[in-house]
Structure formats: C-alpha cells, structure tokens
Amino acid sequence: MILRALGSTGIEVSPLGLGTVKIGRNQQVKYPQGFDIPDDDTVVELLALAWDLGINFIDTAPAYGNSEERLGALLPHSRDWVIMTKVGEIFENGRSRFDFSVQQTRQSVENSLNKLGRDWLDVVLVHSDGNDMEIINKTAVLQTLDEMKQEGKLRAYGMSTKTVAGGCWIVEHADVVMTTLNLETDADLPVIERAHALNKGVVIKKGLQSGHTDSVEDAFRYVLSQAGVSSMIVGTINPAHLRSNVEICNRVPGSLSD
C-alpha cells in the first residue's frame, strides 16, 4: 500500500487502518453479530498479518477494554506502527462515562503511554460524547492535549467528532479529525473538504457502517477516493476478512504500490 500523509503532521499512514476494539471489548458494541475476544496467539497472528499486508496504522482507545494493554504486550514491530488512541471516554462495568477534565486528560495520556510502552503517542483524539461544541467551548481537554503536544507527550491531536460544526472547528484548530463517511451517510463531507483545504489529517470511522454495509468494495472506493482522506479504520479479528479488506483497498486507484 502507498502510505498517505496525515495532513501536515509529518505522519504517514496506510489507507486502511486496523481498529482494535474487538481485541479488548465485546460488550455494548454495535456489530451485526456477537464475538469472542481472541486469545493472545490469535491477536499476535492477526497483527503480524496486518503488518505483512502493508498496514501500519492502528486505532485504539481506553474505552476499548484492555486493547491498549494487549497492543503494548503483543504488537510486533511495535515502534514502527502509527498508533492513534483517545481520551475522554472510560468504559467500566459494562457502560461508558465521559470525563474531559484536565486531570483526567493528563492521566489518560500517561496511562496510554504506559500501557502501549511508548515514550510518546502518535495521535490522541478526544472521544466525543456527541456534544462536540460543548466539549470544545466548556472544557479544557483540547488545550490540555495541545500543552502535552508541546511537552513531547504526543505528536498530533484532534477529536473523533459527531457533528459537522464540531468537525469543522477541529480542522480549523487541531491536527486530525476522525469523522463518519459511508455509502449511507455523507453529512460530514463539508468537514472532509475543509480539512483537505487546510491540509489537516482525516481519518474515517464507520466506513463499512460497523459491518452492516452490503457493498464493501463500493464503500472502500467511495471513502478512499475522497480528496483529503488519509485513512479508513476497519476493525476485524478475522484474518480472511483482513486479507479481503486489503485486497479491496488495493484496488482503489492510488492505494497500491508497485
């Protein structure tokens, strides 16, 4: 795969990124079918396969159960991967709660550094609860991430947004936006277009509608052909699905290296 620039961050990512919620959590998820969390050997094999297929980008979060801890312990070539994690959402006792305070933000970043075994984090996003503009205007979470970037704790930051207004604000003021785009939902296209104009990183979530799409190849082609899209995150614990996703991704013009 040909790596794509993550905006102006200086980071390059594979057009297909691997989502890792399924290696850490199987409660309160929105996939079509239930699943068992894979054992360590299975995770190691999946991650090694992803690397061999050209994927260098992983998405995780504290809210994904013990995903960060398992990545820190099991990830092959760990220093060479680009890892994106998050702050703001905590998943405990089968449910989520949100905390965007300065103290929790700093603690969350430090926890992620420790669990992932990193000296710095590549990308940290605010895990929005849906109230993007309230988070932006009434909390100091983004200011705190900016300060931690200046301290060398992270290379880039932004938000996984839920609204067009929030997404547009983020691309005006931060480094990376994670936004929704798929064959059924294109409301966030203005966010992507503005990010492209400003050379900001764009990571797509729910590109396959959390596994509900019937047109996987059309979805990949639609999402990855949008100007400015850096990467599309797709979660799987099935090696056959991973291979298929990479093969489809590689058929999108401009995605496959010679």
Phi and psi in degrees as GROMACS dihedral restraints (atoms count N, CA, C in turn):
[ dihedral_restraints ]
;  ai    aj    ak    al  type     phi  dphi    fc
    3     4     5     6     1   -85.4    20    10
    4     5     6     7     1   122.7    20    10
    6     7     8     9     1   -68.0    20    10
    7     8     9    10     1   149.2    20    10
    9    10    11    12     1  -115.4    20    10
   10    11    12    13     1   146.2    20    10
   12    13    14    15     1   -67.9    20    10
   13    14    15    16     1   136.2    20    10
   15    16    17    18     1   -89.6    20    10
   16    17    18    19     1    75.8    20    10
   18    19    20    21     1    61.0    20    10
   19    20    21    22     1  -135.4    20    10
   21    22    23    24     1  -104.9    20    10
   22    23    24    25     1    22.4    20    10
   24    25    26    27     1   -74.5    20    10
   25    26    27    28     1   -18.3    20    10
   27    28    29    30     1    84.7    20    10
   28    29    30    31     1     1.3    20    10
   30    31    32    33     1   -97.9    20    10
   31    32    33    34     1   138.9    20    10
   33    34    35    36     1  -116.2    20    10
   34    35    36    37     1   135.8    20    10
   36    37    38    39     1  -130.0    20    10
   37    38    39    40     1   153.0    20    10
   39    40    41    42     1   -69.4    20    10
   40    41    42    43     1   146.1    20    10
   42    43    44    45     1   -62.7    20    10
   43    44    45    46     1   -23.2    20    10
   45    46    47    48     1  -109.8    20    10
   46    47    48    49     1   122.2    20    10
   48    49    50    51     1  -108.0    20    10
   49    50    51    52     1   154.1    20    10
   51    52    53    54     1   -99.2    20    10
   52    53    54    55     1   118.7    20    10
   54    55    56    57     1   -82.8    20    10
   55    56    57    58     1   141.4    20    10
   57    58    59    60     1  -123.2    20    10
   58    59    60    61     1    21.2    20    10
   60    61    62    63     1   -60.1    20    10
   61    62    63    64     1   -34.4    20    10
   63    64    65    66     1   -73.1    20    10
   64    65    66    67     1   -12.4    20    10
   66    67    68    69     1   -90.3    20    10
   67    68    69    70     1    -5.0    20    10
   69    70    71    72     1  -128.6    20    10
   70    71    72    73     1   -14.2    20    10
   72    73    74    75     1  -157.3    20    10
   73    74    75    76     1   135.5    20    10
   75    76    77    78     1  -130.7    20    10
   76    77    78    79     1    16.7    20    10
   78    79    80    81     1  -102.5    20    10
   79    80    81    82     1   145.1    20    10
   81    82    83    84     1    52.1    20    10
   82    83    84    85     1    48.3    20    10
   84    85    86    87     1  -115.8    20    10
   85    86    87    88     1   162.4    20    10
   87    88    89    90     1  -112.5    20    10
   88    89    90    91     1    27.3    20    10
   90    91    92    93     1   -82.0    20    10
   91    92    93    94     1   159.3    20    10
   93    94    95    96     1   -62.6    20    10
   94    95    96    97     1   -31.4    20    10
   96    97    98    99     1  -130.8    20    10
   97    98    99   100     1   151.4    20    10
   99   100   101   102     1   -71.2    20    10
  100   101   102   103     1   166.4    20    10
  102   103   104   105     1  -155.8    20    10
  103   104   105   106     1   156.7    20    10
  105   106   107   108     1   -93.3    20    10
  106   107   108   109     1   141.8    20    10
  108   109   110   111     1   -69.2    20    10
  109   110   111   112     1   128.0    20    10
  111   112   113   114     1   -70.2    20    10
  112   113   114   115     1   154.4    20    10
  114   115   116   117     1   -78.0    20    10
  115   116   117   118     1   174.8    20    10
  117   118   119   120     1   -60.2    20    10
  118   119   120   121     1   -44.7    20    10
  120   121   122   123     1   -60.6    20    10
  121   122   123   124     1   -40.2    20    10
  123   124   125   126     1   -66.3    20    10
  124   125   126   127     1   -40.2    20    10
  126   127   128   129     1   -64.8    20    10
  127   128   129   130     1   -44.5    20    10
  129   130   131   132     1   -58.9    20    10
  130   131   132   133     1   -44.3    20    10
  132   133   134   135     1   -64.1    20    10
  133   134   135   136     1   -40.8    20    10
  135   136   137   138     1   -65.2    20    10
  136   137   138   139     1   -44.6    20    10
  138   139   140   141     1   -66.5    20    10
  139   140   141   142     1   -39.9    20    10
  141   142   143   144     1   -64.3    20    10
  142   143   144   145     1   -39.0    20    10
  144   145   146   147     1   -64.4    20    10
  145   146   147   148     1   -44.5    20    10
  147   148   149   150     1   -57.4    20    10
  148   149   150   151     1   -44.7    20    10
  150   151   152   153     1   -62.3    20    10
  151   152   153   154     1   -46.2    20    10
  153   154   155   156     1   -63.0    20    10
  154   155   156   157     1   -29.0    20    10
  156   157   158   159     1   -84.6    20    10
  157   158   159   160     1    -3.0    20    10
  159   160   161   162     1   104.3    20    10
  160   161   162   163     1     5.2    20    10
  162   163   164   165     1   -82.9    20    10
  163   164   165   166     1   131.1    20    10
  165   166   167   168     1  -125.2    20    10
  166   167   168   169     1     8.2    20    10
  168   169   170   171     1  -125.5    20    10
  169   170   171   172     1   126.1    20    10
  171   172   173   174     1  -124.7    20    10
  172   173   174   175     1   137.7    20    10
  174   175   176   177     1  -110.9    20    10
  175   176   177   178     1   127.7    20    10
  177   178   179   180     1  -141.6    20    10
  178   179   180   181     1  -174.8    20    10
  180   181   182   183     1  -172.6    20    10
  181   182   183   184     1   152.5    20    10
  183   184   185   186     1   -58.0    20    10
  184   185   186   187     1   -29.0    20    10
  186   187   188   189     1   -75.4    20    10
  187   188   189   190     1    -4.3    20    10
  189   190   191   192     1   -93.1    20    10
  190   191   192   193     1    45.8    20    10
  192   193   194   195     1    61.4    20    10
  193   194   195   196     1  -128.8    20    10
  195   196   197   198     1  -101.5    20    10
  196   197   198   199     1    28.9    20    10
  198   199   200   201     1   -56.4    20    10
  199   200   201   202     1   -47.7    20    10
  201   202   203   204     1   -61.0    20    10
  202   203   204   205     1   -45.1    20    10
  204   205   206   207     1   -61.0    20    10
  205   206   207   208     1   -42.2    20    10
  207   208   209   210     1   -68.6    20    10
  208   209   210   211     1   -38.7    20    10
  210   211   212   213     1   -63.0    20    10
  211   212   213   214     1   -43.2    20    10
  213   214   215   216     1   -60.5    20    10
  214   215   216   217     1   -33.6    20    10
  216   217   218   219     1   -89.1    20    10
  217   218   219   220     1   -28.6    20    10
  219   220   221   222     1  -114.9    20    10
  220   221   222   223     1   -12.8    20    10
  222   223   224   225     1   -70.5    20    10
  223   224   225   226     1   119.8    20    10
  225   226   227   228     1   -74.6    20    10
  226   227   228   229     1   152.1    20    10
  228   229   230   231     1    52.1    20    10
  229   230   231   232     1    40.3    20    10
  231   232   233   234     1   -57.5    20    10
  232   233   234   235     1   -34.0    20    10
  234   235   236   237     1   -73.9    20    10
  235   236   237   238     1   -16.4    20    10
  237   238   239   240     1   -92.4    20    10
  238   239   240   241     1   -11.8    20    10
  240   241   242   243     1   -79.7    20    10
  241   242   243   244     1   149.9    20    10
  243   244   245   246     1   -94.6    20    10
  244   245   246   247     1   120.4    20    10
  246   247   248   249     1  -114.9    20    10
  247   248   249   250     1   128.6    20    10
  249   250   251   252     1  -111.4    20    10
  250   251   252   253     1   124.4    20    10
  252   253   254   255     1  -126.8    20    10
  253   254   255   256     1  -169.8    20    10
  255   256   257   258     1  -143.9    20    10
  256   257   258   259     1   169.2    20    10
  258   259   260   261     1  -134.3    20    10
  259   260   261   262     1   159.9    20    10
  261   262   263   264     1   110.6    20    10
  262   263   264   265     1   -37.2    20    10
  264   265   266   267     1  -107.7    20    10
  265   266   267   268     1   132.9    20    10
  267   268   269   270     1  -122.5    20    10
  268   269   270   271     1   127.5    20    10
  270   271   272   273     1  -106.1    20    10
  271   272   273   274     1   113.3    20    10
  273   274   275   276     1  -138.4    20    10
  274   275   276   277     1   139.1    20    10
  276   277   278   279     1    52.3    20    10
  277   278   279   280     1    40.3    20    10
  279   280   281   282     1    80.2    20    10
  280   281   282   283     1    10.0    20    10
  282   283   284   285     1  -148.7    20    10
  283   284   285   286     1   159.2    20    10
  285   286   287   288     1   -95.9    20    10
  286   287   288   289     1   146.9    20    10
  288   289   290   291     1  -134.8    20    10
  289   290   291   292     1   159.7    20    10
  291   292   293   294     1  -123.6    20    10
  292   293   294   295     1   140.7    20    10
  294   295   296   297     1  -147.7    20    10
  295   296   297   298     1   112.3    20    10
  297   298   299   300     1  -109.2    20    10
  298   299   300   301     1    21.4    20    10
  300   301   302   303     1   -70.2    20    10
  301   302   303   304     1   160.4    20    10
  303   304   305   306     1   -59.1    20    10
  304   305   306   307     1   -47.9    20    10
  306   307   308   309     1   -60.4    20    10
  307   308   309   310     1   -47.2    20    10
  309   310   311   312     1   -67.6    20    10
  310   311   312   313     1   -36.8    20    10
  312   313   314   315     1   -62.6    20    10
  313   314   315   316     1   -48.7    20    10
  315   316   317   318     1   -63.1    20    10
  316   317   318   319     1   -42.5    20    10
  318   319   320   321     1   -65.2    20    10
  319   320   321   322     1   -38.8    20    10
  321   322   323   324     1   -63.4    20    10
  322   323   324   325     1   -44.4    20    10
  324   325   326   327     1   -62.3    20    10
  325   326   327   328     1   -44.8    20    10
  327   328   329   330     1   -63.0    20    10
  328   329   330   331     1   -40.1    20    10
  330   331   332   333     1   -62.1    20    10
  331   332   333   334     1   -42.5    20    10
  333   334   335   336     1   -65.4    20    10
  334   335   336   337     1   -41.5    20    10
  336   337   338   339     1   -57.1    20    10
  337   338   339   340     1   -45.0    20    10
  339   340   341   342     1   -66.8    20    10
  340   341   342   343     1   -47.5    20    10
  342   343   344   345     1   -66.6    20    10
  343   344   345   346     1   -39.1    20    10
  345   346   347   348     1   -83.4    20    10
  346   347   348   349     1   -10.6    20    10
  348   349   350   351     1    68.2    20    10
  349   350   351   352     1    38.6    20    10
  351   352   353   354     1  -113.8    20    10
  352   353   354   355     1   152.1    20    10
  354   355   356   357     1   -84.7    20    10
  355   356   357   358     1   -23.2    20    10
  357   358   359   360     1  -150.7    20    10
  358   359   360   361     1   162.8    20    10
  360   361   362   363     1  -104.0    20    10
  361   362   363   364     1   142.1    20    10
  363   364   365   366     1   -70.4    20    10
  364   365   366   367     1   -54.3    20    10
  366   367   368   369     1  -138.9    20    10
  367   368   369   370     1   133.1    20    10
  369   370   371   372     1  -125.1    20    10
  370   371   372   373     1   124.4    20    10
  372   373   374   375     1  -112.4    20    10
  373   374   375   376     1   148.2    20    10
  375   376   377   378     1   -76.1    20    10
  376   377   378   379     1   127.9    20    10
  378   379   380   381     1   -86.3    20    10
  379   380   381   382     1    93.8    20    10
  381   382   383   384     1   -64.8    20    10
  382   383   384   385     1   145.9    20    10
  384   385   386   387     1   -92.3    20    10
  385   386   387   388     1     6.5    20    10
  387   388   389   390     1   108.8    20    10
  388   389   390   391     1   -20.2    20    10
  390   391   392   393     1   -98.8    20    10
  391   392   393   394     1    65.2    20    10
  393   394   395   396     1   -54.1    20    10
  394   395   396   397     1   -52.3    20    10
  396   397   398   399     1   -69.1    20    10
  397   398   399   400     1   -29.8    20    10
  399   400   401   402     1   -68.2    20    10
  400   401   402   403     1   -41.0    20    10
  402   403   404   405     1   -61.2    20    10
  403   404   405   406     1   -44.8    20    10
  405   406   407   408     1   -64.0    20    10
  406   407   408   409     1   -44.6    20    10
  408   409   410   411     1   -88.6    20    10
  409   410   411   412     1   -24.9    20    10
  411   412   413   414     1  -117.6    20    10
  412   413   414   415     1     0.2    20    10
  414   415   416   417     1  -127.6    20    10
  415   416   417   418     1   167.0    20    10
  417   418   419   420     1  -106.1    20    10
  418   419   420   421     1    20.4    20    10
  420   421   422   423     1   -63.6    20    10
  421   422   423   424     1   -42.9    20    10
  423   424   425   426     1   -71.0    20    10
  424   425   426   427     1   -38.2    20    10
  426   427   428   429     1   -61.7    20    10
  427   428   429   430     1   -40.0    20    10
  429   430   431   432     1   -64.9    20    10
  430   431   432   433     1   -42.1    20    10
  432   433   434   435     1   -64.6    20    10
  433   434   435   436     1   -37.5    20    10
  435   436   437   438     1   -62.8    20    10
  436   437   438   439     1   -42.3    20    10
  438   439   440   441     1   -62.9    20    10
  439   440   441   442     1   -40.3    20    10
  441   442   443   444     1   -71.0    20    10
  442   443   444   445     1   -28.5    20    10
  444   445   446   447     1   -63.9    20    10
  445   446   447   448     1   -44.9    20    10
  447   448   449   450     1   -63.9    20    10
  448   449   450   451     1   -28.3    20    10
  450   451   452   453     1   -81.1    20    10
  451   452   453   454     1    -4.8    20    10
  453   454   455   456     1    85.6    20    10
  454   455   456   457     1    13.0    20    10
  456   457   458   459     1   -80.8    20    10
  457   458   459   460     1   -22.5    20    10
  459   460   461   462     1  -151.6    20    10
  460   461   462   463     1   156.3    20    10
  462   463   464   465     1   -94.8    20    10
  463   464   465   466     1   -31.0    20    10
  465   466   467   468     1  -153.5    20    10
  466   467   468   469     1   154.1    20    10
  468   469   470   471     1  -146.7    20    10
  469   470   471   472     1   165.5    20    10
  471   472   473   474     1   180.0    20    10
  472   473   474   475     1  -143.5    20    10
  474   475   476   477     1  -148.3    20    10
  475   476   477   478     1   144.2    20    10
  477   478   479   480     1   -88.2    20    10
  478   479   480   481     1   101.6    20    10
  480   481   482   483     1   -93.5    20    10
  481   482   483   484     1   163.2    20    10
  483   484   485   486     1  -122.4    20    10
  484   485   486   487     1    -6.4    20    10
  486   487   488   489     1  -133.8    20    10
  487   488   489   490     1   155.3    20    10
  489   490   491   492     1   -65.2    20    10
  490   491   492   493     1   -41.7    20    10
  492   493   494   495     1   -60.9    20    10
  493   494   495   496     1   -44.2    20    10
  495   496   497   498     1   -66.0    20    10
  496   497   498   499     1   -41.7    20    10
  498   499   500   501     1   -62.7    20    10
  499   500   501   502     1   -43.3    20    10
  501   502   503   504     1   -65.7    20    10
  502   503   504   505     1   -38.2    20    10
  504   505   506   507     1   -63.0    20    10
  505   506   507   508     1   -43.6    20    10
  507   508   509   510     1   -61.5    20    10
  508   509   510   511     1   -43.7    20    10
  510   511   512   513     1   -69.9    20    10
  511   512   513   514     1   -20.0    20    10
  513   514   515   516     1   -78.3    20    10
  514   515   516   517     1   -28.5    20    10
  516   517   518   519     1  -124.7    20    10
  517   518   519   520     1    -9.4    20    10
  519   520   521   522     1  -129.3    20    10
  520   521   522   523     1  -167.9    20    10
  522   523   524   525     1   -98.5    20    10
  523   524   525   526     1   -36.6    20    10
  525   526   527   528     1  -140.6    20    10
  526   527   528   529     1   139.5    20    10
  528   529   530   531     1  -121.5    20    10
  529   530   531   532     1   138.4    20    10
  531   532   533   534     1  -108.8    20    10
  532   533   534   535     1   122.5    20    10
  534   535   536   537     1  -140.4    20    10
  535   536   537   538     1   165.7    20    10
  537   538   539   540     1   -94.8    20    10
  538   539   540   541     1   134.4    20    10
  540   541   542   543     1  -154.2    20    10
  541   542   543   544     1   129.0    20    10
  543   544   545   546     1  -158.6    20    10
  544   545   546   547     1  -176.1    20    10
  546   547   548   549     1   -67.3    20    10
  547   548   549   550     1   -18.1    20    10
  549   550   551   552     1  -102.0    20    10
  550   551   552   553     1   -19.4    20    10
  552   553   554   555     1  -134.0    20    10
  553   554   555   556     1   114.6    20    10
  555   556   557   558     1  -125.6    20    10
  556   557   558   559     1    20.0    20    10
  558   559   560   561     1   -61.6    20    10
  559   560   561   562     1   -26.6    20    10
  561   562   563   564     1   -90.2    20    10
  562   563   564   565     1     9.1    20    10
  564   565   566   567     1   -55.2    20    10
  565   566   567   568     1   -38.5    20    10
  567   568   569   570     1   -59.6    20    10
  568   569   570   571     1   -32.9    20    10
  570   571   572   573     1   -65.2    20    10
  571   572   573   574     1   -46.5    20    10
  573   574   575   576     1   -64.2    20    10
  574   575   576   577     1   -42.0    20    10
  576   577   578   579     1   -64.5    20    10
  577   578   579   580     1   -40.9    20    10
  579   580   581   582     1   -68.9    20    10
  580   581   582   583     1   -39.1    20    10
  582   583   584   585     1   -62.1    20    10
  583   584   585   586     1   -41.9    20    10
  585   586   587   588     1   -61.7    20    10
  586   587   588   589     1   -42.6    20    10
  588   589   590   591     1   -63.0    20    10
  589   590   591   592     1   -32.9    20    10
  591   592   593   594     1   -98.1    20    10
  592   593   594   595     1     2.7    20    10
  594   595   596   597     1    57.8    20    10
  595   596   597   598     1    48.8    20    10
  597   598   599   600     1  -105.4    20    10
  598   599   600   601     1   152.8    20    10
  600   601   602   603     1   -70.5    20    10
  601   602   603   604     1   138.3    20    10
  603   604   605   606     1  -127.0    20    10
  604   605   606   607     1   119.9    20    10
  606   607   608   609     1  -116.3    20    10
  607   608   609   610     1   131.3    20    10
  609   610   611   612     1   -99.3    20    10
  610   611   612   613     1   132.1    20    10
  612   613   614   615     1  -110.9    20    10
  613   614   615   616     1   158.5    20    10
  615   616   617   618     1    57.9    20    10
  616   617   618   619     1    30.5    20    10
  618   619   620   621     1   -63.9    20    10
  619   620   621   622     1   -29.2    20    10
  621   622   623   624     1  -105.1    20    10
  622   623   624   625     1    19.9    20    10
  624   625   626   627     1    55.2    20    10
  625   626   627   628     1    45.2    20    10
  627   628   629   630     1    53.8    20    10
  628   629   630   631     1    38.2    20    10
  630   631   632   633     1    87.7    20    10
  631   632   633   634     1     4.2    20    10
  633   634   635   636     1   -94.2    20    10
  634   635   636   637     1    -8.0    20    10
  636   637   638   639     1   -72.0    20    10
  637   638   639   640     1   147.2    20    10
  639   640   641   642     1   -99.0    20    10
  640   641   642   643     1    -2.8    20    10
  642   643   644   645     1  -129.6    20    10
  643   644   645   646     1    71.8    20    10
  645   646   647   648     1   -61.3    20    10
  646   647   648   649     1   -47.8    20    10
  648   649   650   651     1   -64.8    20    10
  649   650   651   652     1   -41.7    20    10
  651   652   653   654     1   -61.8    20    10
  652   653   654   655     1   -37.6    20    10
  654   655   656   657     1   -65.6    20    10
  655   656   657   658     1   -47.1    20    10
  657   658   659   660     1   -58.0    20    10
  658   659   660   661     1   -46.8    20    10
  660   661   662   663     1   -63.0    20    10
  661   662   663   664     1   -43.3    20    10
  663   664   665   666     1   -63.5    20    10
  664   665   666   667     1   -48.9    20    10
  666   667   668   669     1   -67.9    20    10
  667   668   669   670     1   -50.6    20    10
  669   670   671   672     1   -76.7    20    10
  670   671   672   673     1   -10.4    20    10
  672   673   674   675     1   -89.1    20    10
  673   674   675   676     1    -5.4    20    10
  675   676   677   678     1   -73.5    20    10
  676   677   678   679     1   127.8    20    10
  678   679   680   681     1   -58.6    20    10
  679   680   681   682     1   130.8    20    10
  681   682   683   684     1    97.7    20    10
  682   683   684   685     1   -15.5    20    10
  684   685   686   687     1   -73.4    20    10
  685   686   687   688     1   123.4    20    10
  687   688   689   690     1   -85.4    20    10
  688   689   690   691     1   -44.9    20    10
  690   691   692   693     1  -160.2    20    10
  691   692   693   694     1   155.5    20    10
  693   694   695   696     1  -119.3    20    10
  694   695   696   697     1   124.0    20    10
  696   697   698   699     1   -89.4    20    10
  697   698   699   700     1   125.6    20    10
  699   700   701   702     1  -130.4    20    10
  700   701   702   703     1   125.7    20    10
  702   703   704   705     1   -93.9    20    10
  703   704   705   706     1   136.0    20    10
  705   706   707   708     1  -157.9    20    10
  706   707   708   709     1   151.8    20    10
  708   709   710   711     1  -120.5    20    10
  709   710   711   712     1    13.5    20    10
  711   712   713   714     1  -107.4    20    10
  712   713   714   715     1   113.6    20    10
  714   715   716   717     1   -57.0    20    10
  715   716   717   718     1   -36.8    20    10
  717   718   719   720     1   -65.4    20    10
  718   719   720   721     1   -40.8    20    10
  720   721   722   723     1   -64.2    20    10
  721   722   723   724     1   -40.8    20    10
  723   724   725   726     1   -61.8    20    10
  724   725   726   727     1   -47.0    20    10
  726   727   728   729     1   -59.9    20    10
  727   728   729   730     1   -45.1    20    10
  729   730   731   732     1   -61.9    20    10
  730   731   732   733     1   -43.3    20    10
  732   733   734   735     1   -61.4    20    10
  733   734   735   736     1   -41.2    20    10
  735   736   737   738     1   -66.6    20    10
  736   737   738   739     1   -42.3    20    10
  738   739   740   741     1   -60.9    20    10
  739   740   741   742     1   -42.4    20    10
  741   742   743   744     1   -66.0    20    10
  742   743   744   745     1   -45.7    20    10
  744   745   746   747     1   -57.0    20    10
  745   746   747   748     1   -40.1    20    10
  747   748   749   750     1   -70.1    20    10
  748   749   750   751     1   -15.0    20    10
  750   751   752   753     1   -85.5    20    10
  751   752   753   754     1   -10.0    20    10
  753   754   755   756     1   -74.5    20    10
  754   755   756   757     1   127.8    20    10
  756   757   758   759     1   -52.9    20    10
  757   758   759   760     1   132.6    20    10
  759   760   761   762     1    88.8    20    10
  760   761   762   763     1     0.9    20    10
  762   763   764   765     1   -98.3    20    10
  763   764   765   766     1   -22.6    20    10
  765   766   767   768     1  -104.9    20    10
  766   767   768   769     1   128.3    20    10
  768   769   770   771     1   -83.2    20    10
  769   770   771   772     1   156.8    20    10
